[in-house]
Amino acid sequence: MGLTDFGPANTPAEGFATLNMISLRRKKIDLIIGVRGLAKALVEGASAGGTKARYVETPEEAGELLAKELRPGDAALLKASRGVKLEKALEKLRVLRSAMTEKK
């Protein structure tokens, strides 16, 4: 796969919106969760392009949001810098899903 020039963008959010409209819809991403920092621009751009996107401050909040929003067959994109330790979001999701299964 090659790189594509989508033209100039005035802000990171505009750039992500352009990429979102062209690329993310093709890939059928149902939910984007950005965690802390520059991930906010991704969320803003994705939302502007019509994709369901949320911004949170912690990976634990991302895990809670995943547990609440994900449905079977959904594809989610989580974005954060390495320092955020995004694996904590998946740990939280596992704990919450396990608790929900036990209640049934």
C-alpha positions in Angstrom: 0.0 0.0 0.0 1.4 3.4 -0.9 1.0 6.8 0.7 -1.6 9.3 -0.6 -1.3 13.1 -0.4 -4.7 14.4 0.8 -3.7 18.0 0.4 -3.0 20.7 3.0 -4.8 20.8 6.3 -5.0 23.9 8.5 -5.2 21.8 11.7 -4.5 18.3 12.7 -8.2 17.7 13.2 -8.8 18.7 9.5 -6.2 16.4 8.4 -7.6 13.5 10.4 -11.1 14.3 9.1 -9.9 13.9 5.6 -8.2 10.7 6.3 -11.2 9.5 8.2 -13.6 10.1 5.4 -11.4 8.3 2.9 -9.8 5.5 4.9 -11.6 4.7 8.1 -15.0 4.2 6.5 -13.4 1.8 4.1 -12.0 -0.2 7.0 -15.3 -0.1 8.9 -14.1 1.2 12.2 -17.1 1.5 14.5 -15.6 3.4 17.4 -12.4 5.5 17.9 -11.2 6.2 21.4 -8.4 8.7 21.9 -6.7 8.8 25.2 -4.9 11.9 26.4 -2.8 14.5 24.6 -2.7 14.7 20.8 -5.3 11.9 20.5 -7.9 14.6 20.9 -7.2 15.9 17.4 -7.8 12.4 16.0 -11.1 12.2 17.8 -12.2 15.7 16.6 -11.3 14.8 13.0 -12.9 11.4 13.1 -16.1 13.0 14.6 -16.1 15.6 11.9 -15.9 12.9 9.3 -18.9 11.0 10.7 -17.2 8.3 12.7 -18.2 7.7 16.3 -15.3 8.9 18.3 -14.7 9.7 22.0 -11.9 11.3 23.9 -11.0 10.3 27.5 -8.2 11.2 29.9 -7.2 7.7 31.2 -6.8 4.2 29.8 -9.2 3.0 32.5 -11.9 5.3 31.1 -11.2 3.9 27.7 -11.7 0.4 29.0 -15.0 1.5 30.6 -16.2 3.1 27.4 -15.3 0.0 25.4 -17.2 -2.2 27.8 -20.3 0.0 27.4 -20.1 0.7 23.7 -18.7 -2.4 21.9 -21.1 -4.9 20.3 -20.2 -8.2 18.8 -18.6 -7.7 15.4 -17.5 -4.1 16.1 -14.1 -2.8 15.3 -12.5 -0.2 17.6 -9.4 1.9 17.2 -7.7 3.1 20.4 -5.1 5.8 20.1 -2.6 7.1 22.7 1.0 7.7 23.1 3.1 4.9 24.5 3.4 6.6 27.9 -0.3 6.3 28.5 0.0 2.5 28.8 -3.1 1.7 26.7 -2.9 -1.9 27.7 -4.7 -0.8 30.9 -7.8 -0.1 28.8 -7.9 -3.8 27.7 -7.3 -5.0 31.3 -10.3 -2.8 32.4 -12.4 -4.1 29.6 -11.6 -7.7 30.5 -12.5 -7.1 34.2 -15.8 -5.4 33.3 -16.8 -8.0 30.7 -16.0 -10.8 33.2 -18.2 -9.1 35.9 -21.0 -8.6 33.4 -20.8 -12.3 32.4 -20.9 -13.4 36.1 -24.1 -11.4 36.7 -25.9 -13.3 34.0 
